[in-house]
C-alpha cells in the first residue's frame, strides 16, 4: 500500500478503533417501570409484605412508582423509624458548616462507635426533650468496652444532639431546627425528640430529601460511604443487618460480596426503606408501616429486587 492509500484509510481506521458507531441505547423509562412493577406485584418476597408504596426517581423527580394494595400512597404519613438516621446525618453535616469536616468524635457518633450502646427508645416514651430522653434510666450510660466498636443503637445520635446544643429542644422545636438546615420544603416532623428514630413523613416528603442529597444541595452526597466501618467483624459488637454490610455516617452500605450493589440506605424498623444508588444518581423508597421484628429486613429484600429490576429494566 502506498502512502496516499494509507492516508485515505486513516479516518476509517480511527473510527473502527474507537468502537461501535451506534452504542446501545439506555433502557427507556417505560421498560424500567414495567420491570420494577412486575417484581413489586409478583415476586414472592414482595407479595409477602402486603400493602406498600414504591417509588424510584432522580434529581428531576419520580421516574417510576407503584401502589400494592390500598393502604399506602405517596402522600400517606408513616413512621419512618431508623430512616430518621439518614436525615440526622445530613443535618449534622450542614450544622457544622459546609466548609468543615466532621471531627473524629462526631464521626464516631455517626458510625455508632461512641460507646453509648445502652439506649432504649421505649424509655423515651414520655420524654419532652432531647436531654430528658438521654437521661431516662440507663440511656445515658457509656460502655467503655464498646468505645471504638460498632454497636447499633440510638444513643450515639442522642448524645451528639446534646453536644451540638439541642438538649433542651422538644419534638416540635427539633423539627424546626433540623428542617432549618436540610430544608423547610421537606415537611417531615419528629413525633418524639428521638434523633435516630422519631420522625414521621410521607414518601413524597422523604423523596424530596433524597433528591436534595443526590443533587448535591445537601453535602451528605459527598459523604455517602465516608470512612466505612465493618459491622460483623471483631471490631463490631452488635448489628441488626442480616448481611455483612458496612456502615458510614448514619447510613448503611449494601456491599455484601456477591449480593450487594453498593447502595446507601437506612431501613426503618416498621418497614420504611429509603435508598440511594451507588453512583448517587438515583433514589428509591419502599413505604409501609408494620410492627414486626423483621419488618425492616423484609422491606429490604423486596426493595432491592425492585431496584435491580429498575436498573436492569428486566
C-alpha positions as CSV (number, residue, x, y, z in Angstrom):
1,X,0.0,0.0,0.0
2,X,1.5,3.4,-1.0
3,X,1.5,6.5,1.2
4,X,-1.6,8.0,-0.5
5,X,-3.6,4.9,0.1
6,X,-2.6,4.7,3.7
7,X,-3.6,8.3,4.2
8,X,-7.1,7.6,2.7
9,X,-7.7,4.7,5.1
10,X,-6.6,6.5,8.3
11,X,-10.0,8.1,9.2
12,X,-11.8,4.8,8.8
13,X,-9.2,3.0,10.9
14,X,-9.6,5.7,13.6
15,X,-13.4,5.2,13.7
16,X,-13.0,1.4,14.0
17,X,-10.6,1.7,16.8
18,X,-13.0,4.0,18.7
19,X,-15.6,1.2,18.9
20,X,-19.2,0.7,17.6
21,X,-20.7,3.6,15.6
22,X,-24.1,3.0,17.2
23,X,-23.7,2.4,21.0
24,X,-26.5,0.5,22.8
25,X,-29.3,2.8,23.9
26,X,-30.2,3.1,27.6
27,X,-33.4,1.4,28.7
28,X,-36.5,3.5,28.4
29,X,-38.4,4.7,31.5
30,X,-41.3,2.6,30.3
31,X,-39.2,-0.5,30.3
32,X,-37.8,0.2,33.7
33,X,-41.3,0.9,35.1
34,X,-42.7,-2.3,33.7
35,X,-39.9,-4.4,35.1
36,X,-40.0,-2.9,38.5
37,X,-43.8,-3.0,38.7
38,X,-43.7,-6.7,37.8
39,X,-41.4,-7.5,40.6
40,X,-43.3,-5.4,43.1
41,X,-46.5,-7.2,42.2
42,X,-45.3,-10.8,41.6
43,X,-42.1,-11.5,43.4
44,X,-42.8,-13.8,46.5
45,X,-40.7,-11.6,48.8
46,X,-42.7,-8.5,47.7
47,X,-46.1,-10.3,47.9
48,X,-45.4,-11.3,51.4
49,X,-45.3,-7.7,52.5
50,X,-48.9,-7.0,51.9
51,X,-49.7,-3.4,51.0
52,X,-46.9,-0.9,50.2
53,X,-45.9,2.0,48.0
54,X,-42.7,2.2,46.0
55,X,-41.0,5.0,44.1
56,X,-37.8,5.4,42.2
57,X,-36.5,8.7,40.8
58,X,-33.7,11.1,40.1
59,X,-32.9,14.8,40.6
60,X,-35.8,15.6,38.2
61,X,-38.4,13.9,40.3
62,X,-40.2,10.5,40.5
63,X,-39.5,8.4,37.4
64,X,-41.5,5.3,38.4
65,X,-43.8,4.3,41.2
66,X,-46.5,1.8,42.2
67,X,-49.1,1.0,44.7
68,X,-49.6,-2.5,46.0
69,X,-53.0,-2.7,47.8
70,X,-54.9,0.3,49.0
71,X,-53.2,1.3,52.3
72,X,-50.3,3.5,51.1
73,X,-49.8,6.2,48.5
74,X,-47.1,8.9,48.0
75,X,-48.9,11.1,50.5
76,X,-49.6,8.6,53.3
77,X,-47.9,9.6,56.5
78,X,-45.9,6.8,58.2
79,X,-43.4,6.5,61.0
80,X,-40.0,6.1,59.3
81,X,-38.2,4.9,62.4
82,X,-34.5,4.4,61.7
83,X,-34.8,6.1,58.3
84,X,-34.6,9.2,60.6
85,X,-30.9,8.5,60.8
86,X,-30.4,9.4,57.2
87,X,-31.8,12.9,57.9
88,X,-29.9,13.3,61.1
89,X,-26.6,12.5,59.4
90,X,-27.4,15.1,56.7
91,X,-28.3,17.7,59.4
92,X,-25.1,17.3,61.3
93,X,-23.0,17.9,58.1
94,X,-24.9,21.1,57.4
95,X,-24.9,22.2,61.0
96,X,-21.1,22.1,61.4
97,X,-20.6,24.3,58.3
98,X,-20.3,23.5,54.7
99,X,-16.5,24.0,54.7
100,X,-15.9,21.9,57.7
101,X,-15.1,18.2,58.1
102,X,-16.8,16.3,60.9
103,X,-14.5,15.8,63.9
104,X,-13.3,12.3,64.8
105,X,-15.7,12.3,67.8
106,X,-18.6,13.3,65.5
107,X,-17.7,10.6,63.0
108,X,-17.6,8.0,65.9
109,X,-21.1,9.0,66.9
110,X,-22.5,8.9,63.4
111,X,-20.8,5.5,62.9
112,X,-22.1,4.1,66.3
113,X,-18.7,3.8,67.8
114,X,-19.1,6.2,70.7
115,X,-19.9,3.7,73.4
116,X,-23.4,4.9,74.1
117,X,-24.9,1.5,73.4
118,X,-27.4,1.0,76.3
119,X,-30.0,3.3,74.8
120,X,-33.7,2.0,74.7
121,X,-36.1,4.2,72.8
122,X,-39.0,2.9,74.8
123,X,-37.6,4.8,77.8
124,X,-38.2,8.0,75.9
125,X,-42.0,7.5,75.6
126,X,-42.8,10.3,78.0
127,X,-39.7,12.4,77.4
128,X,-40.3,16.0,76.3
129,X,-36.8,17.0,75.3
130,X,-33.6,15.5,73.8
131,X,-31.8,15.5,77.1
132,X,-34.8,14.0,79.0
133,X,-34.7,11.1,76.6
134,X,-31.0,10.6,77.0
135,X,-31.1,10.8,80.8
136,X,-34.0,8.3,81.1
137,X,-33.0,5.2,83.1
138,X,-29.9,3.7,81.5
139,X,-30.0,5.6,78.2
140,X,-27.1,7.9,79.1
141,X,-24.7,5.2,80.3
142,X,-21.5,4.8,78.3
143,X,-19.9,1.4,77.9
144,X,-16.1,1.9,77.9
145,X,-15.6,-1.6,76.4
146,X,-17.5,-0.5,73.3
147,X,-15.8,2.7,72.6
148,X,-14.4,2.4,69.0
149,X,-16.6,-0.6,68.2
150,X,-19.7,-0.6,66.1
151,X,-22.7,-1.1,68.3
152,X,-26.0,-0.3,66.7
153,X,-28.4,1.9,68.7
154,X,-29.9,5.4,69.1
155,X,-27.7,6.6,72.0
156,X,-24.9,7.8,69.8
157,X,-27.1,10.2,67.9
158,X,-28.9,11.3,71.0
159,X,-25.6,12.1,72.8
160,X,-24.4,14.0,69.7
161,X,-27.5,16.1,69.7
162,X,-26.8,17.2,73.2
163,X,-23.2,18.1,72.3
164,X,-24.5,20.2,69.4
165,X,-26.6,22.2,71.9
166,X,-30.0,20.7,71.1
167,X,-30.6,19.1,74.5
168,X,-33.5,21.3,75.6
169,X,-35.4,21.0,72.4
170,X,-38.9,19.4,72.3
171,X,-40.0,17.3,69.3
172,X,-41.6,20.4,67.7
173,X,-38.5,22.5,68.3
174,X,-36.3,19.7,67.0
175,X,-38.4,19.6,63.8
176,X,-37.9,23.4,63.3
177,X,-34.1,23.1,64.0
178,X,-33.4,20.2,61.7
179,X,-35.6,21.4,58.8
180,X,-34.0,24.8,59.0
181,X,-30.8,23.1,57.8
182,X,-32.0,20.4,55.5
183,X,-34.9,22.3,54.1
184,X,-38.3,23.7,55.2
185,X,-39.7,22.4,51.9
186,X,-39.4,18.8,53.0
187,X,-42.2,18.8,55.5
188,X,-41.4,15.9,57.8
189,X,-41.6,16.1,61.6
190,X,-40.5,14.5,64.8
191,X,-43.2,12.7,66.8
192,X,-40.7,12.3,69.7
193,X,-37.4,14.0,70.5
194,X,-35.6,10.9,69.3
195,X,-32.9,11.6,66.7
196,X,-32.3,8.1,65.5
197,X,-36.0,7.1,65.1
198,X,-38.6,9.7,66.0
199,X,-39.6,11.0,62.6
200,X,-42.7,10.7,60.6
201,X,-43.1,11.5,56.9
202,X,-44.8,10.8,53.7
203,X,-43.0,9.0,50.9
204,X,-43.3,12.2,48.8
205,X,-41.7,14.3,51.5
206,X,-38.9,11.9,52.1
207,X,-38.3,11.7,48.4
208,X,-37.7,15.5,48.4
209,X,-35.0,15.0,51.0
210,X,-33.3,12.2,48.9
211,X,-33.4,14.4,45.8
212,X,-31.7,17.2,47.7
213,X,-29.0,14.7,48.6
214,X,-28.3,13.3,45.1
215,X,-28.5,16.8,43.6
216,X,-25.7,18.0,45.9
217,X,-27.9,20.6,47.7
218,X,-27.1,18.7,50.9
219,X,-23.4,17.9,51.4
220,X,-24.3,14.3,52.6
221,X,-23.9,13.4,48.9
222,X,-20.1,13.8,49.2
223,X,-20.1,11.9,52.5
224,X,-22.0,8.8,51.4
225,X,-19.8,5.9,52.1
226,X,-17.4,8.1,54.1
227,X,-14.8,6.1,56.2
228,X,-16.9,2.9,56.3
229,X,-16.7,0.5,59.3
230,X,-17.4,-3.2,59.3
231,X,-20.5,-4.3,61.3
232,X,-20.0,-8.0,61.5
233,X,-16.3,-8.4,62.5
234,X,-14.1,-8.5,65.5
235,X,-14.3,-4.7,65.8
236,X,-18.1,-4.7,65.9
237,X,-20.4,-5.6,68.8
238,X,-24.0,-5.6,67.5
239,X,-25.7,-5.2,64.2
240,X,-29.3,-5.7,63.1
241,X,-28.3,-6.2,59.5
242,X,-28.6,-9.8,58.3
243,X,-25.7,-9.5,55.9
244,X,-22.2,-8.1,56.5
245,X,-22.9,-4.5,55.3
246,X,-20.6,-1.6,56.2
247,X,-21.8,1.5,58.0
248,X,-20.9,5.1,57.3
249,X,-22.3,8.4,58.6
250,X,-25.8,7.3,59.8
251,X,-26.4,5.1,56.7
252,X,-25.7,1.5,55.6
253,X,-23.6,0.5,52.6
254,X,-25.2,-2.6,51.0
255,X,-22.0,-4.2,49.9
256,X,-22.4,-7.8,50.7
257,X,-20.0,-9.8,48.4
258,X,-21.9,-11.4,45.6
259,X,-25.2,-9.9,46.6
260,X,-24.9,-6.2,47.4
261,X,-24.9,-3.5,44.7
262,X,-23.3,-0.8,46.9
263,X,-26.5,1.2,47.5
264,X,-26.7,3.5,50.5
265,X,-29.7,3.0,52.7
266,X,-31.3,3.4,56.1
267,X,-34.2,1.0,56.6
268,X,-36.7,1.7,59.4
269,X,-37.9,-0.9,61.9
270,X,-41.5,-0.7,60.6
271,X,-40.6,-1.3,57.0
272,X,-39.8,2.2,55.6
273,X,-36.8,1.6,53.3
274,X,-35.1,4.6,51.6
275,X,-32.0,4.2,49.4
276,X,-29.6,6.0,47.1
277,X,-27.8,4.1,44.3
278,X,-24.0,3.6,44.4
279,X,-23.4,6.1,41.7
280,X,-25.5,8.7,43.7
281,X,-27.9,9.5,40.8
282,X,-31.0,7.5,41.7
283,X,-33.1,7.3,44.8
284,X,-35.8,4.9,45.9
285,X,-38.4,4.3,48.6
286,X,-40.4,1.3,49.7
287,X,-43.0,2.7,52.2
288,X,-45.2,0.9,54.7
289,X,-45.7,0.8,58.5
290,X,-46.0,-2.6,60.1
291,X,-45.0,-3.9,63.5
292,X,-42.8,-7.0,63.5
293,X,-39.3,-8.0,64.3
294,X,-38.3,-8.5,60.7
295,X,-40.3,-5.8,59.0
296,X,-37.2,-3.7,58.1
297,X,-35.4,-6.7,56.5
298,X,-38.5,-7.9,54.6
299,X,-38.7,-4.5,53.0
300,X,-35.0,-4.6,52.1
301,X,-35.4,-8.0,50.4
302,X,-38.3,-6.7,48.3
303,X,-37.0,-3.2,47.8
304,X,-33.6,-4.2,46.4
305,X,-35.2,-6.6,43.9
306,X,-37.4,-3.7,42.7
307,X,-34.2,-1.6,42.4
308,X,-32.4,-4.3,40.5
309,X,-35.3,-4.7,38.1
310,X,-35.4,-0.9,37.5
311,X,-31.7,-0.7,36.9
312,X,-31.6,-3.6,34.5
313,X,-35.1,-3.0,33.0
314,X,-35.8,-6.7,33.3
